[in-house]
Amino acid sequence: MKVLQRFSALPAMDGDGVNINRVADFDKLRFDPYLMIDEIKSDDEQDFIGGFPPHPHRGVETFTYIRKGGFEHRDQMGNIKPIRAGDVQWMSTGSGVVHSEMPLADAKEGLHGFQIWLNMPAKHKMRPPIYQDTSKQANPGIENENGATLVALAGRWGFNHEPHKITSTIQGLAGHGAIADLTLTEYGHGTLNLAEHQTVCAYVYQGVLNYIDAQGLRKTAGAGQFLVLDALEVCHFQTEATGAGLLILAGKPINEKIVHMGPFVMNTQAEIEQAVRDYQQGHFGQIA
């Protein structure tokens, strides 16, 4: 596995005072089609109890994955869903969504989850929104003999040399996006051939991952490190005594300039200004 670039998640705050760690790139688009990954990880409810009250989106896809605890999602389309540990939720917001995400009252053991943003192609930014979640079915997983377990959160996945692949129920992400959760036990390792993708990234959320950098040096990445990988190289993920957990993000660049302001991601400043006007005038609708 060859790492081309490495980023560190930075502390940030969003919603009603929710503490998060964030990796984002809305300017150089170095992990196109992905724009941002937020991680919430705390056993102290004061870090997340305020949640994310009603707010809009346009022109972006939001992908939420919960490992511990949960949120209740509500939107103007009529969806009211608890998103709990192991669940995935995907919204292709298109022309506009208003939603809220508030901590579940019965989730008492802390919260660990992620929200990932993907850009949408200009031709799709004003289409009707799409909503999917996996609250009624488990995400499929596959385990190799070397202590690596892969859970398909979106797209189609499999280990090299395995006779079959697994397919998530979440399909159709912008930029042919595919997302998986890979966990490695002590000294675990697994190989993924991701050459069909042009963008491959990994976000380490626990343990330590071994890798080779662009200069050929052996290095390690710990929790909160975001790695942009060489998609042309076979990706061999390996850890030592610590084990590791990481999200793998793969896809194809959209290669379009964007303008970003808060919850809106469009292609021109005029489109951003129109989004603000449409929201202020109530065209996005309201949560029932």
Sequence and secondary structure as in RCSB ss.txt:
>XXXX:A:sequence
MKVLQRFSALPAMDGDGVNINRVADFDKLRFDPYLMIDEIKSDDEQDFIGGFPPHPHRGVETFTYIRKGGFEHRD
QMGNIKPIRAGDVQWMSTGSGVVHSEMPLADAKEGLHGFQIWLNMPAKHKMRPPIYQDTSKQANPGIENENGATL
VALAGRWGFNHEPHKITSTIQGLAGHGAIADLTLTEYGHGTLNLAEHQTVCAYVYQGVLNYIDAQGLRKTAGAGQ
FLVLDALEVCHFQTEATGAGLLILAGKPINEKIVHMGPFVMNTQAEIEQAVRDYQQGHFGQIA
>XXXX:A:secstr
 EEEEEEE EEEEETTTEEEEEEE SSS TTTTEEEEEEEEES GGGTTT EEEEEEBSEEEEEEEEESEEEEEE
TTS EEEEETT EEEEE TT EEEEEEE TT  S EEEEEEEEE  GGGTTS  EEEE TTS   EEE TTSEEE
EEEESEE  TT S  EE S    GGG EEEEEEE TT EEEE  TT SEEEEEEEEEEEEEEETTS EEEEETTE
EEEE TTS EEEE  TT EEEEEEEE       EEETTEEESSHHHHHHHHHHHHTTTT    
